């Protein structure tokens, strides 16, 4: 399937949307890192911006969790690295909250 040819106006509008989404995602992850919102609150959001965030990136935003620990957690829970928050099952969400009770 070929990509549609966008006009200059359509391309500019798409770029504006992309910037807005990145900014909102960054704000949510920064709030999680600072402890202003909990992991439970983020996982319960029905926000499409949060839903399309990779679980690995979400875990890396938790205080004290780096890339290696995030990868270990994903492996232990059998969650693929390409999984997004909206693709998590109920049990996977529960297990994440059990592993990080201080972030909940």
Secondary structure by P-SEA (a helix, b strand, c coil): cccccccaaaaaaaaaaaaaaaaaaaaaaaaaaaccccaaaaaaccccccccccaaaaaaacccccaaaaaaaaaaaccccccccccccaaaaaaaaaaccccc
